[in-house]
Amino acid sequence: MIHFRYLWRSITLLISLQVILLMCNASSDISNQKHTVDSFYKTVIIGKYYEIPDSSQICKIKPYISKQLQKLLMEARITEDIRADNLTEPSPPLIEGSLFTSLFEGPDTLLDIKADTIAGNTFLVRFQHKINSDASNKREWILGN
């Protein structure tokens, strides 16, 4: 049980620090950092990353994340797989929903990325999620630190 608590705390930290950790592999140039954030979220949106990413999904986002975050994601995936193998009854995964955004269903579209000049090395990322196929029925939200 301690291992799952550690995993939960680690994932919570991961979500809180995700934008900062994404910047670890980018240069100090704002446009390069913005490109890294843009590429990361486009990969996540197109790949429909829900729950803890599997190894092939982690490989796809590897250019945009720090080695520390990559290691944490791999450990979380291994822990989830071991947990799932040991279950005797169906059970939901430890982490459900979009891990890298604040909406369970995840975004449909990346609308805009703006550098937060006050915080530095932080970006505000605006997403859109269509509730159904009706384009007029949509929600937007901003993810930042």
C-alpha positions in Angstrom: 0.0 0.0 0.0 2.9 2.4 0.7 4.0 2.0 -2.9 0.6 3.1 -4.2 0.6 6.1 -1.9 4.1 7.0 -3.2 2.7 6.6 -6.7 -0.3 8.8 -6.0 1.9 11.6 -4.5 4.3 11.3 -7.4 1.5 11.6 -9.9 0.0 14.6 -8.1 3.4 16.3 -8.1 3.7 15.4 -11.8 0.5 17.1 -12.6 1.4 20.2 -10.5 4.8 20.6 -12.0 4.2 19.3 -15.6 4.6 22.6 -17.4 7.8 23.4 -15.5 9.2 19.9 -16.1 8.4 20.2 -19.8 10.8 23.1 -20.0 13.8 21.1 -18.8 14.6 19.9 -22.3 13.9 23.2 -24.0 16.4 26.1 -24.5 15.9 29.4 -22.7 14.5 30.9 -25.8 10.7 31.5 -25.3 9.8 30.6 -28.8 11.6 27.2 -28.5 9.9 26.6 -25.2 6.5 27.4 -26.7 7.2 25.1 -29.6 8.1 22.3 -27.1 4.8 22.8 -25.1 2.8 23.0 -28.4 4.4 19.8 -29.7 3.9 18.0 -26.4 0.2 18.8 -26.2 -0.5 18.2 -29.8 1.0 14.7 -29.4 -1.0 14.1 -26.3 -4.3 15.3 -27.9 -3.8 13.4 -31.2 -2.7 10.3 -29.3 -5.7 10.6 -26.9 -3.4 10.0 -23.8 -5.7 8.9 -21.0 -4.6 7.3 -17.8 -0.9 6.6 -17.4 0.8 6.5 -20.8 2.2 3.1 -22.0 5.8 2.7 -23.2 5.0 3.6 -26.8 3.2 6.7 -25.8 6.1 7.7 -23.5 8.5 7.2 -26.4 6.4 9.7 -28.5 6.5 12.4 -25.8 10.1 11.7 -24.8 11.6 14.6 -26.8 9.4 17.0 -24.9 9.8 15.8 -21.3 12.6 15.6 -18.8 14.4 12.4 -18.0 13.0 12.7 -14.5 9.4 12.9 -15.7 10.0 10.0 -18.2 11.3 7.8 -15.4 8.4 8.7 -13.2 5.9 7.8 -16.0 7.6 4.5 -16.6 7.5 3.6 -12.9 3.9 4.6 -12.7 3.1 2.4 -15.8 4.9 -0.6 -14.3 3.1 -0.1 -11.0 -0.3 0.1 -12.8 0.5 -3.0 -14.8 1.5 -5.0 -11.7 -1.6 -3.9 -9.9 -3.8 -4.8 -12.8 -2.2 -8.3 -13.1 -2.9 -8.9 -9.4 -6.5 -8.0 -9.4 -9.1 -10.7 -9.0 -12.0 -8.5 -10.0 -12.4 -5.7 -12.5 -11.2 -2.4 -11.1 -10.6 1.0 -12.6 -7.0 2.1 -13.1 -5.2 4.1 -10.4 -5.2 7.2 -12.6 -8.2 7.8 -14.9 -8.7 10.5 -17.4 -6.4 13.0 -19.1 -3.2 13.0 -17.0 -1.7 16.1 -18.6 -4.7 18.3 -18.5 -7.3 19.2 -15.9 -10.3 17.7 -17.7 -11.1 14.0 -17.3 -12.2 13.6 -20.9 -9.2 15.5 -22.2 -9.1 18.3 -24.8 -10.1 18.1 -28.4 -8.1 21.1 -29.5 -5.2 23.2 -28.3 -6.3 26.8 -28.8 -3.5 28.9 -27.6 -0.2 29.0 -25.6 1.0 32.2 -23.9 4.2 32.7 -21.9 3.5 33.8 -18.4 6.1 36.7 -18.2 5.5 37.2 -14.5 6.2 33.6 -13.4 8.9 32.9 -16.0 9.4 29.5 -17.7 5.7 28.9 -17.4 3.0 28.9 -20.0 -0.7 29.2 -20.0 -2.2 26.6 -22.3 -5.8 27.1 -23.4 -7.8 24.0 -24.5 -11.2 23.2 -25.9 -13.4 20.2 -25.3 -16.5 19.6 -27.4 -19.2 18.0 -25.2 -20.7 16.3 -28.2 -20.4 16.6 -32.0 -22.3 20.0 -31.9 -19.5 22.5 -32.4 -21.5 25.2 -30.5 -21.5 23.0 -27.4 -17.9 23.4 -26.2 -15.9 24.3 -23.1 -12.6 26.0 -22.9 -10.1 26.1 -20.0 -6.6 27.3 -19.3 -3.9 25.1 -17.7 -1.1 26.9 -16.0 0.9 27.0 -12.8 
